[in-house]
């Protein structure tokens, strides 16, 4: 008959072996180190039109992005919204100070507001998707929706840019034009990373 001390000692040894085994087990591949995540972001950004801006704007989020194409596209979409809204507020301020406001200033305030809303809708679609992607029909539908919204944001930005080029002048034009060009690059990169999900979904 096995005594209670023997049973207790056996349980302790078994527990110790489980703990040691767990400690020796390497982390799963979906939880890479910060360095691996940074290399992943650089590689994905290489497929965008503006890889330098893509990497500099997204690499600070490496620990949360890990090596997930979905989380990277979601982060890129989120990063696009803030500068869009900031620039929209700038155009709104220019519109309120102008007497009368130029057609381009008036239209751009509305266009960039719409673009920010569309980028936010793309973000909402991505938030409803599982990570990792499973290749379902619903995922393909959501990716398509997100790309449509981000493309619409780019169209509004392009319309604003075209109008502003023909209806503004002086130092304000140059400063705002540079900001608008940068916003368009953010959106372009986000769209490229969204498009990269198509083969994964």
WOQUI-V318871 format. One record per residue. N is the residue number from 1. SS is DSSP state (H for helix, E for strand, C for the rest). PHI is phi in radians with two decimals (* if undefined). Layout:
BEGIN
n->(N N)
ss->(SS SS)
phi->(PHI PHI)
END
This chain:
BEGIN
n->(1 2 3 4 5 6 7 8 9 10 11 12 13 14 15 16 17 18 19 20 21 22 23 24 25 26 27 28 29 30 31 32 33 34 35 36 37 38 39 40 41 42 43 44 45 46 47 48 49 50 51 52 53 54 55 56 57 58 59 60 61 62 63 64 65 66 67 68 69 70 71 72 73 74 75 76 77 78 79 80 81 82 83 84 85 86 87 88 89 90 91 92 93 94 95 96 97 98 99 100 101 102 103 104 105 106 107 108 109 110 111 112 113 114 115 116 117 118 119 120 121 122 123 124 125 126 127 128 129 130 131 132 133 134 135 136 137 138 139 140 141 142 143 144 145 146 147 148 149 150 151 152 153 154 155 156 157 158 159 160 161 162 163 164 165 166 167 168 169 170 171 172 173 174 175 176 177 178 179 180 181 182 183 184 185 186 187 188 189 190 191 192 193 194 195 196 197 198 199 200 201)
ss->(C C C H H H H H H H H H H H H H H H H H H H H H C C C C C C C C C H H H H H H H H H H H H C C C C C H H H H H H H H H H H H H H H C C C H H H H H H H H H H H H H H H H H H H H H H H H H H H H H C C C C C H H H H H H H H H H H H H H H H H H H H H H H H H C C C C C C C C C H H H H H H H H H H H H H H H H H H H H H H H H H H H H H C C C C H H H H H H H H H H H H H H H H H H H H H H H H H H C C C C C C)
phi->(* -1.42 -1.40 -1.09 -1.05 -1.13 -1.07 -1.11 -1.13 -1.12 -1.10 -1.10 -1.11 -1.09 -1.11 -1.10 -1.13 -1.12 -1.11 -1.12 -1.11 -1.14 -1.17 -1.45 -1.29 -1.19 -1.13 -1.12 -1.12 -1.54 -2.23 -1.34 -1.26 -1.02 -1.07 -1.13 -1.14 -1.13 -1.12 -1.09 -1.08 -1.06 -1.15 -1.18 -1.19 -1.09 -1.54 -1.61 -1.34 -2.23 -1.11 -1.11 -1.14 -1.00 -1.19 -1.15 -1.47 -1.88 -1.06 -1.08 -1.78 -1.02 -1.18 -1.57 -1.29 0.95 -2.15 -1.80 -1.04 -1.17 -1.13 -1.18 -1.13 -1.11 -1.14 -1.09 -1.15 -1.15 -1.14 -1.26 -1.21 -1.06 -1.13 -1.11 -1.18 -1.06 -1.21 -1.07 -1.12 -1.15 -1.14 -1.12 -1.18 -1.09 -1.11 -1.27 -1.51 -1.43 -2.43 -1.44 -1.18 -1.22 -1.07 -1.14 -1.09 -1.10 -1.18 -1.12 -1.03 -1.28 -1.10 -1.27 -1.11 -1.11 -1.08 -1.11 -1.11 -1.19 -1.12 -1.15 -1.17 -1.05 -1.08 -1.07 -1.09 -1.17 -1.18 -1.56 -1.78 -1.36 -2.25 -1.34 -1.14 -1.92 1.41 -1.44 -1.11 -1.10 -1.09 -1.05 -1.14 -1.19 -1.08 -1.07 -1.09 -1.09 -1.14 -1.10 -1.12 -1.21 -1.11 -1.12 -1.08 -1.11 -1.10 -1.11 -1.09 -1.13 -1.11 -1.04 -1.05 -1.08 -1.17 -1.18 -1.08 -1.80 -2.57 -2.78 -2.73 1.32 -1.13 -1.06 -1.05 -1.11 -1.14 -1.18 -1.07 -1.13 -1.12 -1.15 -1.09 -1.19 -1.04 -1.09 -1.19 -0.98 -1.17 -1.05 -1.15 -1.08 -1.13 -1.11 -1.23 -1.11 -1.10 -1.18 -1.40 -1.04 -1.30 -1.65 -1.47)
END
